Amino acid sequence: MTNKTGYILGLISAIIYVLVLYGIDTNHILDFFAYLLGALLIPAIIAGLISLFSKNNFGKIFGFTCIIIHILSGLGGSLM
């Protein structure tokens, strides 16, 4: 997996996560982008810390981290 593929994978998983949790509301499009930024922030911090200590490329780690975090938070939010 290349760097670009990891970024695209992370962005697509964040978009799906935000759409599933909050739905599509055309009146509040800025809220969608705020939720999307929030959904990308935590996996980016975690991937940055992992790639700081290992010599792997950031994009690959970011893609996998986004998928794992979004699945876990989606499952955790649905159990409540």
N, C-alpha and C positions, 0 to 999 in steps of 0.2 A: 504494500500500500504506500502510495506517495504522500507527500505533504498536502497537496491540493485535495486529494481524495479524503483525507482525514478531516480537513476543514469543511468540505462539502457535506460529509457524513454527519458531522457535529451540527451544522446549521440545519440540515433537513430534520434531524431528530429533535432539535429544539423547536422548529416550526410545528412539527407534528405534536409535540408535547403541549405547546401553548394552545394549539387549536383544539386538542382533546379536552384540556382542562378548562379553558375559558370560552371556547367557541368563536364564531365570527360575528363581530358587531361592527358594522360599517360606520356607526355614529362615533365610535371611540377608537379610531385607527391608531392614535398615538399610544393608547393603552396597550395595544397589541405589540408595538415596538418596545415599550417599556418592559412588558412581560418577557419578550424575546431576549432582550438584553440581560434581564435578570436570570433567565434560564441558561444563558451562555456564560455568565460571570463565574459562578461557583465551579463548573467543570474546567474553566480556563485557569483558575487559580490552582486547582488540584493538579491539572496537567502541567502547569508551569513548575510546581514543586517537584513533581516526579521527573520531568525532563531536566531539571536543574541538577539532580543527583545521578541521573543516568545519561548516557550519551545517545539516546534514541532521539529521533526527530520529533518536534513538538506536535506536528499535525496528526501523526499516527496516534500518539497518546491522547490528544485532544478528542479525536473521533471516538475512540473506545471509551474514554471517560464520560463523554456526553451521553452515549448510549446507556451505559451502566447507571449513571446518576438519574437520568430521566426515567428509566424503567423502575428503579427503586423508589423514586419519589412519587411516581404515578401509582405504583402498587401500595405504597404507604398511605397516600392520600385517599385511596379508594376503600381502605379498610376501616376508616373512621366513620 
